[in-house]
Amino acid sequence: MPDFNLSSVVVSKVVDARGMSCPGPLLEAKKAIGMIHVGQITEVQSGDASTKNDLPRWAEKVGHEFLGAVSADGYERLFLKRKK
């Protein structure tokens, strides 16, 4: 895990998937990461509990980096770095 504060990460794309249930947040993350450049970061906002498990597994499987998650008011802010 990175040793920096996720709350202060510079995000290139924010995906608001708070009203979606699985697999909506993951599908939105897939679309969003394709819209940013390698090295940039996408923030996925999700209220679906399974996203916190699904997103890191998907990122590892396809070669991106899951940076971590921060709890917000009723949802999670999850951060992905595009690696390829």
Secondary structure, 3 states (H helix, E strand, C coil): CCCCCHHHCCCCEEEECCCCCCCHHHHHHHHHHCCCCCCCEEEEEECCCCHHHHHHHHHHHHCCEEEEEEECCCCEEEEEECCC
